Amino acid sequence: MKKTTKKENQIHPMEALLKKKTPVKIKKGQEIRAKIISISKKGMIFDVGAKAYAALGNLELKQISTYLPYLQAGSDVLVRVIAEESKEGFPVVSMRKFFEKGKWEILKEKKEKEEEVEVVCGDYGKGGVFIDFMGIRGVIPKIQLTEKYLNHPEKLAGQKIKAKILEVDLEKNRLVVSQKAAALKISQKEQLKKFDKIAVGKKYTAVVLGTSEFGIFCEVGGVEGLVHISEISWEKVIDPTVYVAPGQTIDVIVVEKNKADLKLNLSIKRLTKDPWQEIESKYSKDKEVKGEVVRKERYGYFVRLEPGVEGLIHISKLTGEEGIKIGQKIKAFVERVNKEDRRMSLVLPQKEKPVTYR
């Protein structure tokens, strides 16, 4: 018996166009569901229910190569009839709506099935590594990178990589993917189980994955989270690397859970008492205090009185001849305290109180 080859089983595009039974009437402009009969870089043939199979218009053939990995014979897609019968005798259809919205459907399906997609990486920005998928712009959050790229995300620029979809929303034009989930074969369903076990307001031990200009990336029970720079300490934090190092274990409290991307918002500082809660009783008006000058701004000098408590000596209270330096230990008087805004005004000791001092 002669063995049938794969090539013999393939439908030649021109032969397929005229093979049709029980035809129905189609009209120009009509939108219908069509079954893909064959697809290649050279052409795409559909069963639209007419007397002959329909072909994709030549102008749209240029876009087919982009979609080949995601379309296959037997799939149903939405098409619009642009010609009831061409000069060659077969209908011609357009996939414009699919090209505009169908790729989002592909992404949704891939997310539901936890399948990988190939994306092209672009530049690294504040939100993460920007990516492109069939013309859709998305992002890989820094925390969703493997250790290899976590501290050097810019190295991904120009690379084609596999990723898993974390969030896809056509209305918001939002696409978020994970390089880490694809590389480590992480299942989102398993992650959801771990995520559901984490409780808001509870203290956990976290492993530091890395740092960035806006915080500390951690892992709590297999779930990723971020300690925002504002949640590291009650005092002003400039550089998170001063506080932690990758691989270190730290205590955190869960502030919020984001189910959309299965991420945690964490805090270190909330495990300790807020020093501003009793600020007014501790630092009353005219009280003499001692502190260290920690930084200079255009409007004055900040003096640290204790961790998390700083007072400002406004430039208007200085003559310019004081010679204040960063790191200097000084004495001052409390001029005013604003608990709500977490602000304290200080003045330097003077032989005579200035007119502006009240």
N, C-alpha and C positions, 0 to 999 in steps of 0.2 A: 504494500500500500504506500502511495506517495505521501510523504509528510508535508503538511501545509505549513508554509513559512509565515513568519510575522508580516513580511512585506506583502505577501499575497492577500492577507486579511485586511490590509489597510485600504480605505476607500479613497480613490483618487478624486480630488476636488471637482474636476470637470465632469467625471462620470456620475458623481453623487448628485449633482445639481438637477438631473432629469429623472432621478429615481424617486417617485412619489406616488402614493395611492390615495384614493378617496379625498381629493383636494377640496379645500374650502376657499372662499373668496377673501382676499386680503385687500386693504386699501392703503394708499399712501398716507403717512402720518399716523397710522394706527400703531399703538403700543401693545405688544403681545409677548407672552412667555415663549421662548424658543429653546429647543434642545440642541446642544452642540453635537454635531455629527463627526466633524474632524477639525483639528486645529494644528497649525504649524506657522512658521514665520512667513510662508508664502500665501497663506489664505486660511479662511475660517468658514465652515459650512454649517448651516442650521436647518433644523426641521421646524418650519413655521406653520405647517398644516396646509400649505399651498400645493399646486400641482407639481411643483419642483422645489428642491431644496433652495434655500436662500444663501447668499454670500455676503460677507462683510464688505462695506464700501472701501475702495482703495485708499481714501484719505486717512482712514483709521487703522489700516494695516500696519502703519509705522509704529503704533503703540502696542501691538500684539506681543512683541518680544518681552516687554516688561511684565506681561501677565501670564506668560506661558507656564511658569512654575505653579500657578494658582488656578488655572482653568484646565479642564479635561473633557474628553468626549463623554457624553452622557449627562453633563451638568445642564441645569436649566438657568437661563439668564433672561433679563428683560431687554428687548430690542424694539426699535422703531422702524417701520417700513418707510424707506426713502424712495423706492421705485418698485412698482408692482411687477414690472417685467422689463429687464434690461435688453439691450440689443442682442445679447447672447441667449435670451429666452428664460432667464431666471430672475427671481426677486432679489433686491439689494436692501440690506438693513444696516442700521446704525446702532452702536453700543455706547453712544455718548453718555446716557444716564448711568450706565454701568461704570464707565471710566470716571464719572464724577462721584458716584456714591457706592458703586459696587466694591471698590477696594476697601471701603469701611466695613462692608458686609464680610469680606474676606478676613479682615482683622478681628471682627466680632466672633466669627466662627473659629478662628485660630485660638482666640483667648479661651473660648468655651471648651475646646478640645485640648488646651494646654500644649499646642503645637508651636514649634519655632518658626520665626520668619527671618529673612535676611534683610538687614538694613545697612545703609551707608552712613558712616559716622562723619560728622562735621566738626566744627570748633567746640571747644569747651567754654561754657559760660557759667554764670552764677547758679543757674538751675541745674547744671549737669552737662552731659555731652549731647549736643544736638544731633539728631539723626533724620534720615529721609527714607520713607517707604513708599514707592510708587508715586512720588510727588507730595505725599503727606509729611509734614514736618512734625517731628516728635522729639522726645528727650529721654536720655538714660540718666536718672538721678545719680549723683556721685555715689550714694550708698549702695546702688545697684550694680557697681563694678566689682570685679574680682580684685583680690589683693594686688595683683600685678599692675593694675591700672588705677587703683584707688588713690595713690599719691602722685600719679603721673597720667591723669586722664587725657592730657593733650596728645599723648602718643597714639590715641585711637583715630585721630583725624585722618580722613581719607580711606580708612579701612572698611571692608565689607565683613560684617560679623553676624553671627546667629544671636537672636534674642527672643525672650518670651514676653508676651504682652501682659502688662499689669492693668492698664486702663485704656479704654478706647471710647470716645464720645464724639460723634459727628456734630451734634448741636454745639458743643463747646470747642470743636475743632482741636480736640486734645488727644494726644497719643503718648503713653508712657510705657517704656519697655525696660526689661532687665537683661543685661549681659550676664550677670552673675547667675541668674536662675537657669539660663540656657547652658552655661559652662559647667555648672555644678549639678545639673539635672534636678533642680528644685521644683517640687510639685506645689502649685498654688493651693490645691485642696488640702495638702498636708500642712502648708503654712497657715491656712485658715483655722485648722484645728489648734495649732500652737497659739495663734493670735487670740482665739476665743478663751484660752485659759488665762491670759494676762488680765489683771484687774486694775482699773483706774484707782489711783490713790494708795496703791500698795507699794511697799519697798521691795526692790529686787537687786541682785548682784548682776552687773552688766560687764561684758567684755568690750574693751575699746577696740574698734576696728580701724579708726583713723580720725584725722581732724581736718577741718577746713577753716576758711576765714569766718564762717558763720556758725561753727559749733563742733561738737564731738559726735562721731558716728559710733553707735554701740549695738550690741546684740544682747537681747534678754530672752533666755529660753528658746533660742533659735529664731527669734523675731527681731528685725532690725528697728532701730529707733534713733532719734536725734536729740541730743542735749543742746538746745540753741544757746548761742553765746551769752544771751541774757539770762539763761537759767543755770549757768555754771557756778556763779558766786554772787553774793549780795553786793560785792564791790564790783567796780567796772572792770570788765575783762577785755583786754586788747588782743592777746594771743593765747588761744586755747592750748597750744603745745606746752605752755608753761605749767599747766595743771595735770596733763595726762600724756601717756605714751601708748602707741599701739601694742595690744596684747595685755595691757594692764587691766585688772578687775577693779571696778568702782561700785559704790552704792548709789542707786538712783531711785526716784519715785516716778511712777507713771502719771503724767498729767492729763494726757488725752490719747485716744485710740482713733486712728484714721482707717476705717474699714475699706474705703475705696482703694487704697494702695497697701493695706495691711502694714502700716507703719505706726510707730509709737512716738509720742512727744514726751520727753523725759526731763527730769530736773535733778540737779545735785543740790542746789542751794536751799530747796524747800525741805530738805532733811534737817536743816538747822533753823533756829529761830531768827525771824526777821529783826535786825537790830533797830529798825525804824518804828517798831510797834510801841516802844516806850521812849522814843526820842525826846519828846517834850519835857518829860520829867527828869530825864538824865542830863539833858543839855538845855538848861534854862537860860533865859536872856541874861546877858552880862557875865555869865560864868567864864572863868578862865580855863582854857583847855591847852593841851600840848598835842602836837601832831607832826607829821612828816609831809613836806611838800612833794607831791607825787607827779604833778604835770602842770604845764603852763598852756593856757588857751589865750586867744586874742583878747578875751574879756577879763582875764585874771588868773590867779593861781589856785589849784585845788590842794587842800591839806587833808590827809587821811588821819582821822582821830582814832579809828578802830576799824577792823575788817568790815566793810560794807557801809561805813559812815564817812563821808567826806564833806568838808565845808569849803566854800568859795570866798577868797579874798578878792573882791572886785577891784578892777584896775582903777576905778574912780576913787577908791579908798587909799590909793598909794601915791607917793610923790615921785616915784621912779628912782629914788636914791636908796632904797632899802637893800638892794643887792641880793634879792631872794634867788636861791638856786634849788634845782631839783635834788631831792634827797636830804635837804636841810631840815633839821629839827627846830621847830619854832613854837613860841607861845602866842596865843591869840585870845580874843574875847568873842563869845557868841553874840551876834547882833540880832539875828532873826532865824526862826525855824519854821519850815512849812512841811508838815508831816505828809499831807496829801500829795504834794509834788516832789517829796523826798529831796528837799533843798535846805541848805543851811548857809547863812551868810556869816562871815567872820571879819573881824578887824584886828589889826595889830595893836599891841599896847602902845600908848602915847602918853607923853607927860600931860598933855591937855587933850580932852576929847574934841575931835573936829566938829564943826558946825553941823555936818551931815549926820553925825552919830546921834541916834535917838534911842 
